[in-house]
C-alpha cells in the first residue's frame, strides 16, 4: 500500500495544533519537582509533599461503624506533624491491626498528634436523617472541632465539601496516608471501647465480639431477642427482626452514675452534649440524657488544650 504524498503535509497542521494544545496544558498544570507524592514515600508521602507546597498542617478524617447495624458512628479528625510520622512505626490502617496493636497505635497517635477531635453519632440520629448524611456531617464537625487551622485535609474514599480548605479524597486513604490512618485508629478504638461498654448493658447480642457488625452470631441474636435500643432500625435486617420478636429491654434500669462510654483512658477533654453545651470532664464521660453513650444523640470530644 502506497501512502499518498500529500498525507503527511495534510496531517501536519492537526499535529501541530495538538502539540500546541498539550504544551499549553503542561504550562497551565506544571509538575513541580518535589511536589508529587512518591510511591516509596511511605505513609508520610502526602503530608511531606503538602507541607513543602505550603499546605501544612494536614488533617486526616475517617470514620468507624459505617457498616454496622448497631451502635454509634464515630468520626475522627487528626493532625500530625510530618516529622513525628516517621517515629510512629506501629501506625497503619486500623482494619489491618490486631486489637492490641490498635490500642498501642491509638496511644501513640494521641501522644504525638498536633490536634484531634472526635464526633460520636448515635443510632437514633442515623435512623432519623440517614447514614451518609450523618457521615458527611460528622466529618465536617470533626474538622471544625480542631483547634489548630489545617491548610489541607485528606479524606478516605469520597470528597467532603464545605470544609473551607483545599482537600483530596484518597482511595484507601487509611492505607496510603498517615493522617487518615491515624484518624481511622482513633475512630475505631473509640468505637470499640463504646461497644464493649454497651455489651455490659445489652449482653444478649455479643457487642464485645462483633462490635455491632452483621455476623452469624449477631443475626441469630437479633432473630431470637429482637433489636435493642442501640440497633439501627434503618437497616433492613433490624426492621425484619423487629417484626416477629418484641425488642429486648436493658437487663437493669440505667444508673446515671454508670452512663459513660468505655473510652475512659484518654485523659481530660471537653465534652459537648446534644444541646451543644460544653462540660468539663474526662473524655470517657460521653453521656446522653438517660441513655448510654452511643445509643442515641451525638457527642464530641477533643484534644485537651
C-alpha positions, 0 to 999 in steps of 0.5 A: 500500500502506497501512502499518498504524498500529500498525507503527511503535509495534510496531517501536519497542521492537526499535529501541530495544533495538538502539540500546541494544545498539550504544551499549553496544558503542561504550562497551565498544570506544571509538575513541580519537582518535589511536589508529587507524592512518591510511591516509596514515600511511605505513609508520610508521602502526602503530608511531606509533599503538602507541607513543602507546597505550603499546605501544612498542617494536614488533617486526616478524617475517617470514620468507624461503624459505617457498616454496622447495624448497631451502635454509634458512628464515630468520626475522627479528625487528626493532625500530625506533624510530618516529622513525628510520622516517621517515629510512629512505626506501629501506625497503619490502617486500623482494619489491618491491626490486631486489637492490641496493636490498635490500642498501642497505635491509638496511644501513640497517635494521641501522644504525638498528634498536633490536634484531634477531635472526635464526633460520636453519632448515635443510632437514633440520629442515623435512623432519623436523617440517614447514614451518609448524611450523618457521615458527611456531617460528622466529618465536617464537625470533626474538622471544625472541632480542631483547634489548630487551622489545617491548610489541607485535609485528606479524606478516605474514599469520597470528597467532603465539601464545605470544609473551607480548605483545599482537600483530596479524597484518597482511595484507601486513604487509611492505607496510603496516608498517615493522617487518615490512618491515624484518624481511622485508629482513633475512630475505631478504638473509640468505637470499640471501647463504646461497644464493649461498654454497651455489651455490659448493658445489652449482653444478649447480642455479643457487642464485645465480639462483633462490635455491632457488625452483621455476623452469624452470631449477631443475626441469630441474636437479633432473630431470637431477642429482637433489636435493642435500643442501640440497633439501627432500625434503618437497616433492613435486617433490624426492621425484619427482626423487629417484626416477629420478636418484641425488642429486648429491654436493658437487663437493669434500669440505667444508673446515671452514675454508670452512663459513660462510654468505655473510652475512659483512658484518654485523659481530660477533654471537653465534652459537648452534649446534644444541646451543644453545651460544653462540660468539663470532664474526662473524655470517657464521660460521653453521656446522653440524657438517660441513655448510654453513650452511643445509643442515641444523640451525638457527642464530641470530644477533643484534644485537651488544650 
